[in-house]
Amino acid sequence: MTDTREDWSASAPHGVEAFYFDELDSTNACAVAMAEGGHRTPLWLVAGTQTAGRGRRGRVWTSAIGNLYASHLCFPLLKADAMGSLPFALSLAIRDTFIALGAYADDVQVKWPNDVLIGGRKASGILAESAADGAGGLAYLVIGIGLNLAHHPSDAQFPATDLKTVTGQGVPVREAFAALAVSVERALTRLGAADWPQVREEWLAHAWGMGERRVFQTANERFEGRAETLATDGGLVVSLDGGGQMRLYAGDIFPVADPKRGF
């Protein structure tokens, strides 16, 4: 961490500390290190930029100044097996955040497994990390979230955008953080109340690509099929071109026309 920090706790839900740093290597890495070091109260870490930001599946997360990079260290009363539903609840929380910050609701969609799109382009990223407590629960949970507020990568595998490009208005990072922290708190409360059926229904109502032919990319193969629905266990149900169905639990989806660029 850098030597100086700014207390943003007033912008977080009651009882949750929040600290802003001009620069961190990775908000998630710092939050995990704190948890492993014995920190046991809810906390948000926010960075103006990251020197080693991480995305899903080991990808580098570009961290231009002006976007939001935040990680929430928390200790929810969730079973470890609830982690499968977490990405969908968080995606909806980010969708709510973008709408609260000025995005038009009909333009904001969720994309399996945990992306949020504005106008069909990626505008956020999620990286959740946790440790089990040995009794079927979680010792801790770290939720890392990046929101494209003012900048987006031009060479992303899936086309990207940012909130300023979409709305024409800049949003202060602290204002965006305050909206996000409230939405994430609500998402964790929903999962703690076993609200997964409603989360699933809401996710499907705003999902990109359902009922359409797509290209599916896993760690080992790429194939085409039709995205049908989200199974009750969080798997994506795909109808295969050769007949039959399968469920995906990890991977990416792209439009059929150009899977490398997204269109």
KOLVO-502480 format. One record per residue (C-alpha): residue number from 1; residue in three letters; x, y, z. Coordinates in steps of 0.05 Angstrom, whole numbers, plus 5000, padded with zeros to 4 digits. Layout:
# residues N
[NUM, 'ala', [X, Y, Z]]
...
This chain:
# residues 263
[1, 'met', [5000, 5000, 5000]]
[2, 'thr', [5020, 5072, 4993]]
[3, 'asp', [5038, 5111, 5055]]
[4, 'thr', [4979, 5159, 5053]]
[5, 'arg', [4906, 5142, 5054]]
[6, 'glu', [4840, 5180, 5055]]
[7, 'asp', [4782, 5158, 5100]]
[8, 'trp', [4720, 5146, 5057]]
[9, 'ser', [4680, 5111, 5112]]
[10, 'ala', [4626, 5165, 5109]]
[11, 'ser', [4611, 5141, 5038]]
[12, 'ala', [4604, 5068, 5058]]
[13, 'pro', [4545, 5033, 5093]]
[14, 'his', [4540, 5043, 5168]]
[15, 'gly', [4593, 5004, 5206]]
[16, 'val', [4637, 4991, 5146]]
[17, 'glu', [4705, 5025, 5140]]
[18, 'ala', [4729, 5050, 5073]]
[19, 'phe', [4797, 5078, 5053]]
[20, 'tyr', [4820, 5110, 4988]]
[21, 'phe', [4892, 5106, 4963]]
[22, 'asp', [4920, 5143, 4903]]
[23, 'glu', [4955, 5078, 4882]]
[24, 'leu', [4956, 5005, 4902]]
[25, 'asp', [4985, 4945, 4868]]
[26, 'ser', [4918, 4910, 4872]]
[27, 'thr', [4859, 4926, 4916]]
[28, 'asn', [4841, 4852, 4918]]
[29, 'ala', [4911, 4830, 4936]]
[30, 'cys', [4914, 4881, 4992]]
[31, 'ala', [4846, 4860, 5019]]
[32, 'val', [4865, 4786, 5017]]
[33, 'ala', [4930, 4801, 5053]]
[34, 'met', [4892, 4838, 5108]]
[35, 'ala', [4844, 4780, 5117]]
[36, 'glu', [4900, 4729, 5119]]
[37, 'gly', [4935, 4775, 5170]]
[38, 'gly', [4876, 4772, 5217]]
[39, 'his', [4834, 4833, 5199]]
[40, 'arg', [4762, 4815, 5218]]
[41, 'thr', [4717, 4875, 5206]]
[42, 'pro', [4684, 4896, 5141]]
[43, 'leu', [4726, 4941, 5098]]
[44, 'trp', [4729, 4974, 5030]]
[45, 'leu', [4795, 4990, 4996]]
[46, 'val', [4791, 5039, 4937]]
[47, 'ala', [4849, 5058, 4891]]
[48, 'gly', [4857, 5115, 4842]]
[49, 'thr', [4899, 5067, 4800]]
[50, 'gln', [4929, 4998, 4806]]
[51, 'thr', [4998, 4976, 4784]]
[52, 'ala', [4980, 4902, 4783]]
[53, 'gly', [4904, 4899, 4775]]
[54, 'arg', [4876, 4830, 4765]]
[55, 'gly', [4814, 4806, 4729]]
[56, 'arg', [4778, 4740, 4723]]
[57, 'arg', [4818, 4678, 4701]]
[58, 'gly', [4885, 4713, 4714]]
[59, 'arg', [4874, 4769, 4664]]
[60, 'val', [4906, 4837, 4673]]
[61, 'trp', [4857, 4893, 4692]]
[62, 'thr', [4878, 4959, 4660]]
[63, 'ser', [4872, 5013, 4713]]
[64, 'ala', [4867, 5083, 4682]]
[65, 'ile', [4858, 5141, 4730]]
[66, 'gly', [4786, 5163, 4733]]
[67, 'asn', [4754, 5095, 4737]]
[68, 'leu', [4733, 5060, 4802]]
[69, 'tyr', [4775, 5003, 4830]]
[70, 'ala', [4749, 4976, 4896]]
[71, 'ser', [4751, 4913, 4938]]
[72, 'his', [4705, 4895, 4995]]
[73, 'leu', [4731, 4851, 5050]]
[74, 'cys', [4671, 4822, 5086]]
[75, 'phe', [4649, 4764, 5129]]
[76, 'pro', [4579, 4745, 5105]]
[77, 'leu', [4540, 4689, 5138]]
[78, 'leu', [4540, 4649, 5074]]
[79, 'lys', [4555, 4577, 5061]]
[80, 'ala', [4615, 4564, 5016]]
[81, 'asp', [4569, 4534, 4964]]
[82, 'ala', [4533, 4601, 4957]]
[83, 'met', [4594, 4627, 4919]]
[84, 'gly', [4563, 4599, 4855]]
[85, 'ser', [4505, 4649, 4859]]
[86, 'leu', [4548, 4708, 4881]]
[87, 'pro', [4569, 4732, 4811]]
[88, 'phe', [4497, 4739, 4789]]
[89, 'ala', [4476, 4779, 4851]]
[90, 'leu', [4538, 4823, 4843]]
[91, 'ser', [4524, 4834, 4768]]
[92, 'leu', [4455, 4859, 4786]]
[93, 'ala', [4485, 4904, 4839]]
[94, 'ile', [4531, 4935, 4788]]
[95, 'arg', [4474, 4943, 4740]]
[96, 'asp', [4436, 4981, 4794]]
[97, 'thr', [4498, 5024, 4806]]
[98, 'phe', [4505, 5045, 4733]]
[99, 'ile', [4431, 5062, 4730]]
[100, 'ala', [4437, 5104, 4794]]
[101, 'leu', [4495, 5140, 4762]]
[102, 'gly', [4457, 5160, 4700]]
[103, 'ala', [4457, 5101, 4651]]
[104, 'tyr', [4391, 5087, 4617]]
[105, 'ala', [4362, 5023, 4649]]
[106, 'asp', [4344, 4989, 4583]]
[107, 'asp', [4416, 4996, 4559]]
[108, 'val', [4446, 4961, 4619]]
[109, 'gln', [4450, 4885, 4614]]
[110, 'val', [4484, 4829, 4651]]
[111, 'lys', [4526, 4779, 4613]]
[112, 'trp', [4544, 4709, 4637]]
[113, 'pro', [4581, 4696, 4680]]
[114, 'asn', [4593, 4763, 4715]]
[115, 'asp', [4599, 4821, 4666]]
[116, 'val', [4555, 4883, 4659]]
[117, 'leu', [4545, 4915, 4591]]
[118, 'ile', [4521, 4984, 4572]]
[119, 'gly', [4496, 4988, 4501]]
[120, 'gly', [4524, 4919, 4488]]
[121, 'arg', [4594, 4936, 4511]]
[122, 'lys', [4631, 4915, 4574]]
[123, 'ala', [4635, 4967, 4628]]
[124, 'ser', [4656, 4930, 4691]]
[125, 'gly', [4692, 4870, 4719]]
[126, 'ile', [4686, 4827, 4782]]
[127, 'leu', [4737, 4784, 4817]]
[128, 'ala', [4714, 4748, 4880]]
[129, 'glu', [4763, 4710, 4925]]
[130, 'ser', [4747, 4673, 4989]]
[131, 'ala', [4772, 4623, 5040]]
[132, 'ala', [4730, 4569, 5073]]
[133, 'asp', [4725, 4565, 5149]]
[134, 'gly', [4727, 4489, 5153]]
[135, 'ala', [4654, 4484, 5175]]
[136, 'gly', [4620, 4495, 5108]]
[137, 'gly', [4621, 4571, 5113]]
[138, 'leu', [4667, 4627, 5092]]
[139, 'ala', [4725, 4652, 5134]]
[140, 'tyr', [4725, 4714, 5091]]
[141, 'leu', [4703, 4740, 5024]]
[142, 'val', [4737, 4792, 4981]]
[143, 'ile', [4697, 4824, 4925]]
[144, 'gly', [4737, 4863, 4874]]
[145, 'ile', [4700, 4908, 4826]]
[146, 'gly', [4723, 4954, 4771]]
[147, 'leu', [4676, 5004, 4739]]
[148, 'asn', [4693, 5040, 4674]]
[149, 'leu', [4672, 5110, 4693]]
[150, 'ala', [4714, 5153, 4646]]
[151, 'his', [4759, 5106, 4606]]
[152, 'his', [4756, 5039, 4573]]
[153, 'pro', [4807, 4995, 4537]]
[154, 'ser', [4805, 4999, 4461]]
[155, 'asp', [4836, 4931, 4450]]
[156, 'ala', [4794, 4888, 4496]]
[157, 'gln', [4773, 4818, 4473]]
[158, 'phe', [4700, 4839, 4482]]
[159, 'pro', [4684, 4911, 4461]]
[160, 'ala', [4684, 4958, 4521]]
[161, 'thr', [4655, 5026, 4539]]
[162, 'asp', [4652, 5073, 4598]]
[163, 'leu', [4598, 5112, 4633]]
[164, 'lys', [4622, 5181, 4609]]
[165, 'thr', [4622, 5158, 4537]]
[166, 'val', [4551, 5132, 4545]]
[167, 'thr', [4520, 5190, 4584]]
[168, 'gly', [4565, 5248, 4565]]
[169, 'gln', [4573, 5264, 4639]]
[170, 'gly', [4632, 5252, 4685]]
[171, 'val', [4620, 5219, 4753]]
[172, 'pro', [4667, 5230, 4812]]
[173, 'val', [4698, 5166, 4836]]
[174, 'arg', [4675, 5176, 4907]]
[175, 'glu', [4603, 5186, 4884]]
[176, 'ala', [4607, 5121, 4844]]
[177, 'phe', [4637, 5084, 4903]]
[178, 'ala', [4580, 5106, 4949]]
[179, 'ala', [4528, 5080, 4901]]
[180, 'leu', [4566, 5015, 4890]]
[181, 'ala', [4576, 5002, 4965]]
[182, 'val', [4502, 5007, 4978]]
[183, 'ser', [4485, 4961, 4920]]
[184, 'val', [4536, 4908, 4941]]
[185, 'glu', [4510, 4909, 5012]]
[186, 'arg', [4441, 4897, 4986]]
[187, 'ala', [4465, 4839, 4942]]
[188, 'leu', [4499, 4804, 5001]]
[189, 'thr', [4436, 4813, 5043]]
[190, 'arg', [4395, 4780, 4988]]
[191, 'leu', [4440, 4720, 4985]]
[192, 'gly', [4442, 4715, 5061]]
[193, 'ala', [4366, 4713, 5060]]
[194, 'ala', [4368, 4655, 5009]]
[195, 'asp', [4338, 4699, 4955]]
[196, 'trp', [4373, 4661, 4898]]
[197, 'pro', [4308, 4643, 4860]]
[198, 'gln', [4290, 4716, 4855]]
[199, 'val', [4362, 4736, 4838]]
[200, 'arg', [4362, 4684, 4782]]
[201, 'glu', [4296, 4709, 4755]]
[202, 'glu', [4319, 4781, 4756]]
[203, 'trp', [4385, 4763, 4724]]
[204, 'leu', [4350, 4728, 4666]]
[205, 'ala', [4304, 4788, 4656]]
[206, 'his', [4365, 4831, 4640]]
[207, 'ala', [4412, 4780, 4609]]
[208, 'trp', [4449, 4791, 4544]]
[209, 'gly', [4447, 4735, 4492]]
[210, 'met', [4394, 4689, 4520]]
[211, 'gly', [4357, 4651, 4467]]
[212, 'glu', [4408, 4670, 4414]]
[213, 'arg', [4465, 4635, 4378]]
[214, 'arg', [4532, 4651, 4408]]
[215, 'val', [4605, 4630, 4408]]
[216, 'phe', [4626, 4598, 4474]]
[217, 'gln', [4698, 4597, 4495]]
[218, 'thr', [4723, 4553, 4551]]
[219, 'ala', [4794, 4539, 4574]]
[220, 'asn', [4799, 4481, 4524]]
[221, 'glu', [4752, 4493, 4466]]
[222, 'arg', [4709, 4541, 4426]]
[223, 'phe', [4642, 4522, 4398]]
[224, 'glu', [4576, 4551, 4375]]
[225, 'gly', [4507, 4539, 4404]]
[226, 'arg', [4447, 4573, 4433]]
[227, 'ala', [4446, 4603, 4503]]
[228, 'glu', [4381, 4577, 4532]]
[229, 'thr', [4375, 4596, 4605]]
[230, 'leu', [4410, 4599, 4672]]
[231, 'ala', [4403, 4534, 4711]]
[232, 'thr', [4384, 4535, 4784]]
[233, 'asp', [4456, 4517, 4802]]
[234, 'gly', [4483, 4577, 4763]]
[235, 'gly', [4506, 4538, 4702]]
[236, 'leu', [4492, 4566, 4633]]
[237, 'val', [4448, 4518, 4593]]
[238, 'val', [4472, 4513, 4521]]
[239, 'ser', [4439, 4476, 4464]]
[240, 'leu', [4493, 4447, 4419]]
[241, 'asp', [4491, 4449, 4343]]
[242, 'gly', [4499, 4374, 4339]]
[243, 'gly', [4442, 4362, 4387]]
[244, 'gly', [4437, 4356, 4461]]
[245, 'gln', [4452, 4406, 4516]]
[246, 'met', [4508, 4421, 4564]]
[247, 'arg', [4520, 4467, 4623]]
[248, 'leu', [4578, 4515, 4628]]
[249, 'tyr', [4605, 4539, 4694]]
[250, 'ala', [4665, 4578, 4669]]
[251, 'gly', [4683, 4611, 4603]]
[252, 'asp', [4663, 4669, 4559]]
[253, 'ile', [4609, 4685, 4507]]
[254, 'phe', [4617, 4724, 4442]]
[255, 'pro', [4571, 4741, 4384]]
[256, 'val', [4576, 4692, 4327]]
[257, 'ala', [4598, 4743, 4274]]
[258, 'asp', [4667, 4756, 4303]]
[259, 'pro', [4684, 4720, 4368]]
[260, 'lys', [4752, 4755, 4373]]
[261, 'arg', [4724, 4826, 4372]]
[262, 'gly', [4653, 4815, 4398]]
[263, 'phe', [4614, 4835, 4335]]
